[in-house]
Amino acid sequence: MIKKIYFSKIESTNDYAIKNIEELADRSVIFAEIQTKGKGRNGRLWYSEKNNLFASLILKPQLCFDELYKLTGFVHYAAVILTRVFKKHYNIKTLIKWPNDVFADGKKIAGILIETVIRGECLQGIVLGIGVNLNMSEESLKKIDKSATSLNILSGIEIKRDEFLEHFLEEFFLQYNKFLKQGFTLIKKEYSLLSMILGKKVNVISSGKKYIGDALNIDEKGRIVLKCSDKVIALNIGDVTLL
Ligand code: BTN
């Protein structure tokens, strides 16, 4: 049973979930009409006007410190699930910009922000925040600093938020248990086929350092493998720009 908690207005569904993680049950979802302080990755703001999806899914797998590595593929898993939903229910082909930005038509359509809460030796919970542009006007899209698109524009129909959320949750939990056992390996092949950066020259900012190179592949840990002049390196996190 998935418990859904709705807010007409909230600062950030992720922040609410983190603050209340103790009381929130495994598989609860916080979603809101409007976020006043929607958070993106790397301290950025997530533009959050109404008629779009802002949701945080709380997950509480029983993992201890030595098993936390299993979380590495979570962001990739969530991104793959979003691409499946776009294709299966709206017939829209989307691609993934490593690690977890979802793009359609070369423009961003959805973003994922995963935060974990650790208590002592154990994981208290994972907050999986998703923001999806469902019903944006061309006017509103201009307010976003990077090139973005929206599902209504691509599909030509108004998108029902609650229906989209249902599709996401259904698709997410179809393979969730399998994913917890197998990790990134479960989706590695599909993820790589969906990648919009493999084989391309990219600029990656990772932990404050800048890397320029060819994106060779995504390894078994979900890391991006780059060929930078004479060296091959693998990065865990980063912000990618196509060159
Ligand atoms: C990104 O691509 O930068 C990640 C964006 C994540 C946005 C979602 S909206 C719901 C949840 N609550 C937040 O404050 N952020 C995430």
Boltz pocket constraint, residues with backbone or C-beta under 6 A from the ligand:
constraints:
  - pocket:
      binder: B
      contacts: [[A, 11], [A, 12], [A, 13], [A, 14], [A, 15], [A, 35], [A, 37], [A, 38], [A, 39], [A, 40], [A, 41], [A, 42], [A, 44], [A, 46], [A, 53], [A, 54], [A, 55], [A, 56], [A, 100], [A, 101], [A, 110], [A, 111], [A, 112], [A, 113], [A, 129], [A, 130], [A, 131], [A, 132]]
      max_distance: 6.0
